[in-house]
């Protein structure tokens, strides 16, 4: 019984979660960089930093870059209009309806 528990919850299990978190952060930073409005040398330098220094570069980019997560409409695949953005901000606020 102890062997089965060690197999599922040993160090390898937790290392896999750490690696998955690092990989997700790295990939998310690259996707955000591709979707950003940056052009030319700025995008090239950030790409080299994120790829060259995976953890620190990705975290630095995510901390420094402006977030456009609420400005993108995944249904239409384009930026949201001002009216859609206001509706979304109202929906995520905890104000009562009415």
N, C-alpha and C positions, 0 to 999 in steps of 0.2 A: 504494500500500500504506500509506503514511504517513497518507493522508486517511481511510482506513477505520479505522485504529487510533485516530486523533484523534476520530473520530465516536463510537466506542464508549467510549473511556476519557478523553474530554476533561473539562473542568470540569463540564459539564452532567450527566454521568453521576454524579459524586461529589456534586454538589449534590442530585440526586434522592435519593440515599441519606441525606443529612443531613436533608432535608425529611421523608422517610418515618420516620426515627427520631424527629424532633420530633413528627410527627403521631401516631405510635404512643404515645409517652410521654403526650401530651396526652389522647388517647382512653382510655388505660389508667387515668389518674388520674380521669377522669370516671366511668368504669365502676366503679372501686373506691369512689368516693364514693357512687354510687348503691347499691352493695351494702353499704355500711357501716351501722352501727347509729346513726349520727348522725341527729339530728332537728332540725327547726325552724330557728332562726337559725344554728346552727353549720353545717348543710348549705348554707343559703342563702349565707352568707358565703364558705365554701370554693368554692362554685360560681362566685360572682362573681370570686374571686381566680384560679381556674383559667382561666376564660374571659377575664378582663381582662388577665392577665399570663401568657400561655400557657406559656412555657418555665419561667420561675422559679416560677410558681404551681403547675404540675404537679409539678415536682421537689420543691418545699417540701412539698406535700401528701403525696407518696409517702414522703418522709423522716420526716415527723412522725406520720402516721397509723399505727395498728397494722395489721399485715398479717394478713388473714384468709384468705390463699390456701390454707393447709392445712386450714382448718376447713370448706371447702365441698365437698360431694360432687356433682360435675357429673352423675352418672348419675341420682341421685334429685332433684337440684335443690334440696336443702335442706342445712342444716349437718350435719356428721358427728357421730356419737355418740362417746362417750369411747372405746369399744372400737375403733371404726373408726380414730380418731385414733392410738391406741396401735399398731395394726397398721401404719398408714402410717409412723409414726415408726420402727418397727422395720425396715420394708422399706427405707427410705431410709438407714438407718444401714449402715455397712459391716461389720456383725458377721457372722461365719459362722453358717450354719444348723446347729442341732443342739445 
